[in-house]
Amino acid sequence: MELELWIDVVCPWCYLGKRRLEAALEQFDARDEVTLVQRSFELDPSAPRIIEGTLAELIASKYGSTVEEAKARQAQLVELGREDGIDFRFDIARGGNTFDAHRLIHLAREQGVAQGVVERLMLGYFTEGLAIGDPAALANAVAEAGITQPEAHELLDSDRFTDEVRAEEQLGARLGIRGVPFLVLDGRYGVSGAQPVEAYLQALQHAWGERQAA
């Protein structure tokens, strides 16, 4: 059974949803029969490679709130993150365009190391201050998760996987996905948002049961 999880690597709810889904899979009896694929979604396709200013300032500007209100929402996410083993460091997060990160995830998928690369990029961005739009920083990060720096630089210097990323984004749009995380189970069932572990587990069991009955 295939699970397709539409995410962006700079989306904190996506990191929470990813961790919770992984925890649900650990409890799922048929987990060895499941393949998890992360699909591409860009929260801001027009973002520059490097965004100046703090993440709170960026969020406040984007949503028309104050910086203090943005920081309050971040504080709530920090608490949620602790429950799922995530150390959100919004104070050092460095925003930017995520298109190249998605292209690297496609390369990682081709090489069978996608799960590690996705985790490394999200950990880097949310905990270590990784500049998510900087090619050199991306290459350094993924080198710790199975893609060599020469491979990463070769990809980033080309337009490889551009069409594949766009195709996944367009597929998501056709499915009506307007926000992430969004999970599609077995091509038939959709689950929106970062759900509790129990909800993901229930969705897995339902989709698996339907598949077995078919």
N, C-alpha and C positions, 0 to 999 in steps of 0.2 A: 504494500500500500504506500502510495506516495503522499507526502505532506509538502505543500508549497507554502512557504512563509514569506510574504512580501514585507520587506523592511528597508529602512535607511539606517546606515551605520551611525548617524548622529541623532537618532531618535531615542530618547531615554525610555519611552514606553516600549519600543522595539527590543531594547536590551532586557527589560523586565519580562516581556512576553517570551523572548527566546529562552531565558533562564527557566521560566516556569514551565514552558513546553518541554524542555529537556528533563526537568524534574518529573513531569507527568510520564514521559517516555520511560524513565527508569522504573516506574511502577506498572507499566503496561506489559501484560504477559506476552503479547505478540510483538514486542519491540524489535526483535531480530528480523521481522518481516516488513519493517517500516524503513522508508528512505526519506530523509529530510532534505529539502532543497530550498535555499534562500533565494528569493526572487528580488529583482531590482525595483526600487522606488526612490525617487528623489523628492525630498521635502521642498527643496528650492533649487530647481534646475538652473536658474539664472544667477546663482551665487558665484561670486568671484572665487578664485583658488584659495585666497587667504582673506578672511574677514577681520578687519581691525575692530578693537573694542571687546568688551566682555560679553559673555553669552547672555547675561541678564540684560545688558543694554540692547543687544540684538533682538531678544524676545520682546522686550518692552516696545521697541520701535515697530516690530512686525505686527504685534497684536494691539497696539494702542493703549498699553498699560504703563504704569510707572515702573521704574527700575526696582523699587522696593516690593511692589506686587510680584514682579518676576522672581525676585530672590525668595519671596515667601513660598512660591510654587516650587522652586528648586529645593528649598528646605524640606518640603513634604516628600519630594522624590528621593532625597537623600535618605530619609527614614524608610521609605519603601525599599530602596536599594539594599539597605542593610539586611532586610529580611530575606533577600534573595542572593546574598553574598556579593553585592555590587558596591564598590566604593565610588559613588558619584563625586567627582571633583569639578563642579561647574565653575569654580573660581579660576581654574587654569585651563579649561576647555578652549580650544582654538578652532573656531568655526571656519567653514570653507566649502567649496564645491566637492560633492562626493562621487562625481561621475567616474573618475579614475579609480576610486576605491571599488566601485561596482565592477569595473572592468577587471581588476585584479581578482575579485571573487569569482568571476567567470573562469579565469585562468586556473585558479585554485580548484574549481570544480572539475576542470579537465584533468587535473593532476591528482584528484582524489584527496585533497587536503582542505576542502572548502570550510568545514566546520571549524578547524583550527584557525584559519585565516580570518573568518568572520569574527570569532571571539577575540583574536589578537587586535584587529582594527578597532573593535568597540571598546575593549579594555584600554587600548592606547588613547583613544579619543576621550573617553569619559573619566579615566583615572590618572593618566600620565601626561596629559597636555599635548598629545600628538596633533600636529597640524594636519588635519585630515585632507587638505587640498594640496599639500606639498609633495611632489613626486619623490624627492629624496627621502623624506620622512616615511612615506608609504613603503618604499623599497626596503628601508631599514626594518620596518615593523614586520612585514610579511616574511622577511628572511628568517625570522624566529619561528615561523609557522609552516615551513615547508617549501616556500618559493625562494630560489636564490636571488641575490641582488641583481646579477646580470640578466636573469630572466625577467625580473620585475622592470628593470630599466628598459629592456628591449620592448616590452609591452607598452610601457608608458610613453616611449618615444614614437610609438606607432598609433594607428587608429584601430588596432585589433580589438574585437569584441564590442566595438561601438554599436554595430547593428544588433547584436544580441541583447545588449542592455536596453536599447530603445524598443526592441520587440517585446521584452518582458514588461516594460513600462506600459506599452500599448495594450498588451494582454490584460494587465491589471485594470486599465481604464475600461476596457470592454466588459470586464467582470463587474464593473461598478465600484472598484476600490478607490476611495477618495482619501483614506487615511490608513496609517499603519501603526502597529502590526496588523496584518490580515492573513489568517491561515485558511488554506483550502485543503480539505481532506479528501483524498481519493477522487479528486476532480469533481466532487458533487456537493460537498458541504462547506460552508464558509463560517468562520468564527472571527469576529472583529474585535480589536482591542487586546490589551494585555490582561488576559483572564486569569483567575486563580488556578492553581495547579489542579484542583479538583474538577474544575470546569473543562480544562483541557483533557484530563483523563476521561471524563464522561464522553466528550466528543470523540475521542479515539475509540473508545469501546463501542459507541454507537456506529461509527463509520465501519469499524471492523466487523461488527455483527451484521450489518447490511451487506457487506462484501461477501461474507461467508454464506449468507442466505440466498444470494443471487444465483 
